[in-house]
Amino acid sequence: MKIGVLGAGVVGLTSAWWLSEAGHDVVLIDHAAGPAAEASRANGAQLSYRYVAPMASPKMLGQLPGLLLPGEDAIKVSFNRELIGWGLRFLKACTSAEVARTTAAQLALAELSRVELERLLGKVPLDFGLRTAGKLVVFRKQSDLDAATPADRDAAEVLTPLQCLALEPALALRPDEFAGGVYTASEQVGDCGVFCDQLFARLGQSNRVELRMNTAIGRPVVKNRRVTGIDTDNGTVEADLFVLALGSGARAFAKSCGFDLPIYPVKGHSITIANHGEPALQHSVTDYSRKIVYAPLGGATRVAGFADFQGYDTTPVASRIAQLKQAAADTFGLEATGEADPWAGLRPMTPDSRPIIGPSPLDGLFLNTGQGMLGWTLACGSARLTTDLIDGKPPSCPSEPFDVRRFR
């Protein structure tokens, strides 16, 4: 088939690669001049295959009143009609049964993603700083540590503060400043933006892939309730099937097709700090209380965090960047000189945190979007599952949990 992939972030790029590998002719379309221009460019860089628990949970339900108060650091909310509708679905997902369902589904997709990334690198040598660094989650409150439930308990180890400091010497906290940590040795780090750049270059070398960048995506061309083309500012692109991988832009496109996708943009920020002689982190670290992650990337450290429900603006907020710089200094003694490459991106979140992968309500349009804060982790698995379903093959992991029909 000829398949149009809408979006050149990490999910769109991996979808284009896996589909072309399966023998399809692919047209990759994006409004930006290059790949990974939005949520994929400078994300937290952690490949967290074992940390896949959803944001919606009974614990989060109990914390919501406090989180919505002015002054909350980790999460900021500005209400609008779109968020209220999304939020009602989020509340319905805050049950133990839904958490268990989502965690099981995400673990399976994450493991598939790990396997598929390894398989890709066995065929195509990409250099984006991938390494198994291990992940240490630091808990400042004893109650949070006591409630911590790693998705794969057999793979995780609970550490005292002194054990955390011995494991990660760059950690600049006193033992009395935190309760302890959970360490998972198998977790990885890698620069998603560099991965996207290199995979995009490889796609450009394929005779099965056509790249249409600098191309604004308009309305679908629908005939007999089937999408047959996409109007763009460079003409109409026709194909047998289209894959929607527009991240936070997927909801608006779905509306133009006549249906709703419950996806809301959750804004995150990051900085990238050159090490400048300071001891580099040996592991990726998550500060659970502050919702900030730290990932070692060669001679630099990626610092990322926050979850702001405040619309579609991607401009980095100066106060958020300042918070990241201060947190890096407090937690690791990392001094951010200059601008430290401030960045902000929108993660496409569904109410239950599971991506939406499968046929849309409109023939000719397939969905692969809504990966939320786990886009980098789940991209390769999502691409594999997308290709399986399009080709009518038995899915490489359970697909039912990701079907859009769960929101009806």
Secondary structure, 3 states (H helix, E strand, C coil): CEEEEECCCHHHHHHHHHHHHCCCEEEEECCCCCCCCCCCCCCCCEECCCCCCCCCCHHHHHHHHHHCCCCCCCEEECCCHHHHHHHHHHHHCCCHHHHHHHHHHHHHHHHHHHHHHHHHHHHCCCCCCCEECCEEEEECCHHHHHHCCCCCHHHEEEECHHHHHHHCCCCCCCHHHCCEEEEECCCEECCHHHHHHHHHHHHHCCCCEEEECCCCEEEEEEECCEEEEEEECCEEEECCEEEECCHHHHHHHHHHHCCCCCCEEEEEEEEEEECCCCCCCCCEEEECCCCEEEEEECCEEEEEEEEEECCCCCCCCHHHHHHHHHHHHHHHCCCCCCCCCCEEEEEEECCCCCCEEEECCCECEEEEECCHHHHHHHHHHHHHHHHHHHHCCCCCCCCHHHCHHHHC
